[in-house]
Amino acid sequence: MDSKSDAALGLPLVAEDGFGLAEAAIEQQVLALFDSTAPALLRYVASFGLKADDTEDVVQDVFLSLFYHLRWGRPRTNLRGWLFKVAHNLALRQRRRRLGERAGDDVRVDDRVDPAPDPEVRMALTERARRVRSVFRALPERDRQCLFLRAEGLRYRDIARTLGISLGSVAKSLARAMTRFVNAERG
């Protein structure tokens, strides 16, 4: 058990019966993790191109899985990384399910116009955003996932666990992605 994370959340380590956390304490921990992690998980799951309703459903399923994970007495170390790993797997499953339902439909990226008053500035920003989107779309899926998880604040080690790859692969993916973005800025 990770007593540091329990102590930080102010939760008892053992229930009165001595057999683990009481359900109320587990619910409190799940709610505390939901409050601190749900926005980042929503952004991560949305990056898979799911609709808003599907994204929310996936995140709810992640926290339901967490409740059962804790209730069954499974490991409590690095729950934030565990949440992203489960979210990753459930989002992939949901995306596969949705793509099977609507074969051929492309998910559109929301193209919003910057309300800057100067048309030249607007055009330059629009062009830059187009280049960034095209570079992002051209990245291999693993590079995009590594980049997104790093932007959410996960450490390289957590990214490696979440995606099931080595630390070296994470470092290479992030370096490759950043190099492509830097080259797009120059060009």
MODELLER restraints for C-alpha pairs under 7 A, 6 or more apart:
rsr = mdl.restraints
at = mdl.atoms
rsr.add(forms.Gaussian(group=physical.xy_distance, feature=features.Distance(at['CA:1:A'], at['CA:75:A']), mean=6.19, stdev=0.5))
rsr.add(forms.Gaussian(group=physical.xy_distance, feature=features.Distance(at['CA:1:A'], at['CA:76:A']), mean=5.40, stdev=0.5))
rsr.add(forms.Gaussian(group=physical.xy_distance, feature=features.Distance(at['CA:1:A'], at['CA:77:A']), mean=6.65, stdev=0.5))
rsr.add(forms.Gaussian(group=physical.xy_distance, feature=features.Distance(at['CA:2:A'], at['CA:76:A']), mean=5.53, stdev=0.5))
rsr.add(forms.Gaussian(group=physical.xy_distance, feature=features.Distance(at['CA:2:A'], at['CA:77:A']), mean=5.22, stdev=0.5))
rsr.add(forms.Gaussian(group=physical.xy_distance, feature=features.Distance(at['CA:6:A'], at['CA:13:A']), mean=6.83, stdev=0.5))
rsr.add(forms.Gaussian(group=physical.xy_distance, feature=features.Distance(at['CA:9:A'], at['CA:29:A']), mean=6.97, stdev=0.5))
rsr.add(forms.Gaussian(group=physical.xy_distance, feature=features.Distance(at['CA:11:A'], at['CA:25:A']), mean=6.32, stdev=0.5))
rsr.add(forms.Gaussian(group=physical.xy_distance, feature=features.Distance(at['CA:13:A'], at['CA:21:A']), mean=6.08, stdev=0.5))
rsr.add(forms.Gaussian(group=physical.xy_distance, feature=features.Distance(at['CA:14:A'], at['CA:20:A']), mean=4.78, stdev=0.5))
rsr.add(forms.Gaussian(group=physical.xy_distance, feature=features.Distance(at['CA:14:A'], at['CA:21:A']), mean=5.00, stdev=0.5))
rsr.add(forms.Gaussian(group=physical.xy_distance, feature=features.Distance(at['CA:15:A'], at['CA:21:A']), mean=4.89, stdev=0.5))
rsr.add(forms.Gaussian(group=physical.xy_distance, feature=features.Distance(at['CA:15:A'], at['CA:22:A']), mean=5.00, stdev=0.5))
rsr.add(forms.Gaussian(group=physical.xy_distance, feature=features.Distance(at['CA:26:A'], at['CA:67:A']), mean=6.80, stdev=0.5))
rsr.add(forms.Gaussian(group=physical.xy_distance, feature=features.Distance(at['CA:26:A'], at['CA:70:A']), mean=6.71, stdev=0.5))
rsr.add(forms.Gaussian(group=physical.xy_distance, feature=features.Distance(at['CA:26:A'], at['CA:71:A']), mean=6.96, stdev=0.5))
rsr.add(forms.Gaussian(group=physical.xy_distance, feature=features.Distance(at['CA:27:A'], at['CA:67:A']), mean=7.00, stdev=0.5))
rsr.add(forms.Gaussian(group=physical.xy_distance, feature=features.Distance(at['CA:30:A'], at['CA:63:A']), mean=6.86, stdev=0.5))
rsr.add(forms.Gaussian(group=physical.xy_distance, feature=features.Distance(at['CA:30:A'], at['CA:66:A']), mean=7.00, stdev=0.5))
rsr.add(forms.Gaussian(group=physical.xy_distance, feature=features.Distance(at['CA:30:A'], at['CA:67:A']), mean=6.34, stdev=0.5))
rsr.add(forms.Gaussian(group=physical.xy_distance, feature=features.Distance(at['CA:40:A'], at['CA:152:A']), mean=6.38, stdev=0.5))
rsr.add(forms.Gaussian(group=physical.xy_distance, feature=features.Distance(at['CA:41:A'], at['CA:59:A']), mean=6.69, stdev=0.5))
rsr.add(forms.Gaussian(group=physical.xy_distance, feature=features.Distance(at['CA:41:A'], at['CA:84:A']), mean=6.78, stdev=0.5))
rsr.add(forms.Gaussian(group=physical.xy_distance, feature=features.Distance(at['CA:42:A'], at['CA:55:A']), mean=6.39, stdev=0.5))
rsr.add(forms.Gaussian(group=physical.xy_distance, feature=features.Distance(at['CA:42:A'], at['CA:56:A']), mean=6.81, stdev=0.5))
rsr.add(forms.Gaussian(group=physical.xy_distance, feature=features.Distance(at['CA:42:A'], at['CA:59:A']), mean=6.49, stdev=0.5))
rsr.add(forms.Gaussian(group=physical.xy_distance, feature=features.Distance(at['CA:44:A'], at['CA:148:A']), mean=6.96, stdev=0.5))
rsr.add(forms.Gaussian(group=physical.xy_distance, feature=features.Distance(at['CA:45:A'], at['CA:55:A']), mean=5.84, stdev=0.5))
rsr.add(forms.Gaussian(group=physical.xy_distance, feature=features.Distance(at['CA:45:A'], at['CA:87:A']), mean=6.67, stdev=0.5))
rsr.add(forms.Gaussian(group=physical.xy_distance, feature=features.Distance(at['CA:45:A'], at['CA:91:A']), mean=5.87, stdev=0.5))
rsr.add(forms.Gaussian(group=physical.xy_distance, feature=features.Distance(at['CA:46:A'], at['CA:55:A']), mean=5.77, stdev=0.5))
rsr.add(forms.Gaussian(group=physical.xy_distance, feature=features.Distance(at['CA:48:A'], at['CA:91:A']), mean=6.73, stdev=0.5))
rsr.add(forms.Gaussian(group=physical.xy_distance, feature=features.Distance(at['CA:49:A'], at['CA:107:A']), mean=6.24, stdev=0.5))
rsr.add(forms.Gaussian(group=physical.xy_distance, feature=features.Distance(at['CA:50:A'], at['CA:95:A']), mean=6.45, stdev=0.5))
rsr.add(forms.Gaussian(group=physical.xy_distance, feature=features.Distance(at['CA:58:A'], at['CA:87:A']), mean=6.86, stdev=0.5))
rsr.add(forms.Gaussian(group=physical.xy_distance, feature=features.Distance(at['CA:58:A'], at['CA:90:A']), mean=6.26, stdev=0.5))
rsr.add(forms.Gaussian(group=physical.xy_distance, feature=features.Distance(at['CA:58:A'], at['CA:91:A']), mean=6.37, stdev=0.5))
rsr.add(forms.Gaussian(group=physical.xy_distance, feature=features.Distance(at['CA:59:A'], at['CA:87:A']), mean=6.64, stdev=0.5))
rsr.add(forms.Gaussian(group=physical.xy_distance, feature=features.Distance(at['CA:62:A'], at['CA:83:A']), mean=6.61, stdev=0.5))
rsr.add(forms.Gaussian(group=physical.xy_distance, feature=features.Distance(at['CA:62:A'], at['CA:86:A']), mean=6.15, stdev=0.5))
rsr.add(forms.Gaussian(group=physical.xy_distance, feature=features.Distance(at['CA:62:A'], at['CA:87:A']), mean=5.86, stdev=0.5))
rsr.add(forms.Gaussian(group=physical.xy_distance, feature=features.Distance(at['CA:81:A'], at['CA:158:A']), mean=5.49, stdev=0.5))
rsr.add(forms.Gaussian(group=physical.xy_distance, feature=features.Distance(at['CA:81:A'], at['CA:162:A']), mean=6.55, stdev=0.5))
rsr.add(forms.Gaussian(group=physical.xy_distance, feature=features.Distance(at['CA:84:A'], at['CA:162:A']), mean=6.35, stdev=0.5))
rsr.add(forms.Gaussian(group=physical.xy_distance, feature=features.Distance(at['CA:85:A'], at['CA:162:A']), mean=4.26, stdev=0.5))
rsr.add(forms.Gaussian(group=physical.xy_distance, feature=features.Distance(at['CA:85:A'], at['CA:163:A']), mean=6.93, stdev=0.5))
rsr.add(forms.Gaussian(group=physical.xy_distance, feature=features.Distance(at['CA:114:A'], at['CA:122:A']), mean=6.29, stdev=0.5))
rsr.add(forms.Gaussian(group=physical.xy_distance, feature=features.Distance(at['CA:116:A'], at['CA:122:A']), mean=5.92, stdev=0.5))
rsr.add(forms.Gaussian(group=physical.xy_distance, feature=features.Distance(at['CA:131:A'], at['CA:184:A']), mean=6.60, stdev=0.5))
rsr.add(forms.Gaussian(group=physical.xy_distance, feature=features.Distance(at['CA:132:A'], at['CA:181:A']), mean=6.85, stdev=0.5))
rsr.add(forms.Gaussian(group=physical.xy_distance, feature=features.Distance(at['CA:135:A'], at['CA:180:A']), mean=6.85, stdev=0.5))
rsr.add(forms.Gaussian(group=physical.xy_distance, feature=features.Distance(at['CA:135:A'], at['CA:181:A']), mean=6.60, stdev=0.5))
rsr.add(forms.Gaussian(group=physical.xy_distance, feature=features.Distance(at['CA:136:A'], at['CA:144:A']), mean=6.88, stdev=0.5))
rsr.add(forms.Gaussian(group=physical.xy_distance, feature=features.Distance(at['CA:139:A'], at['CA:177:A']), mean=6.83, stdev=0.5))
rsr.add(forms.Gaussian(group=physical.xy_distance, feature=features.Distance(at['CA:143:A'], at['CA:173:A']), mean=4.83, stdev=0.5))
rsr.add(forms.Gaussian(group=physical.xy_distance, feature=features.Distance(at['CA:143:A'], at['CA:174:A']), mean=6.31, stdev=0.5))
rsr.add(forms.Gaussian(group=physical.xy_distance, feature=features.Distance(at['CA:143:A'], at['CA:177:A']), mean=6.16, stdev=0.5))
rsr.add(forms.Gaussian(group=physical.xy_distance, feature=features.Distance(at['CA:146:A'], at['CA:159:A']), mean=6.52, stdev=0.5))
rsr.add(forms.Gaussian(group=physical.xy_distance, feature=features.Distance(at['CA:146:A'], at['CA:170:A']), mean=6.44, stdev=0.5))
rsr.add(forms.Gaussian(group=physical.xy_distance, feature=features.Distance(at['CA:146:A'], at['CA:173:A']), mean=6.73, stdev=0.5))
rsr.add(forms.Gaussian(group=physical.xy_distance, feature=features.Distance(at['CA:146:A'], at['CA:174:A']), mean=6.37, stdev=0.5))
rsr.add(forms.Gaussian(group=physical.xy_distance, feature=features.Distance(at['CA:147:A'], at['CA:174:A']), mean=5.95, stdev=0.5))
rsr.add(forms.Gaussian(group=physical.xy_distance, feature=features.Distance(at['CA:149:A'], at['CA:159:A']), mean=6.44, stdev=0.5))
rsr.add(forms.Gaussian(group=physical.xy_distance, feature=features.Distance(at['CA:156:A'], at['CA:167:A']), mean=6.36, stdev=0.5))
rsr.add(forms.Gaussian(group=physical.xy_distance, feature=features.Distance(at['CA:156:A'], at['CA:170:A']), mean=6.43, stdev=0.5))
rsr.add(forms.Gaussian(group=physical.xy_distance, feature=features.Distance(at['CA:157:A'], at['CA:167:A']), mean=6.16, stdev=0.5))
rsr.add(forms.Gaussian(group=physical.xy_distance, feature=features.Distance(at['CA:160:A'], at['CA:166:A']), mean=5.50, stdev=0.5))
rsr.add(forms.Gaussian(group=physical.xy_distance, feature=features.Distance(at['CA:160:A'], at['CA:167:A']), mean=5.61, stdev=0.5))
rsr.add(forms.Gaussian(group=physical.xy_distance, feature=features.Distance(at['CA:160:A'], at['CA:170:A']), mean=6.20, stdev=0.5))
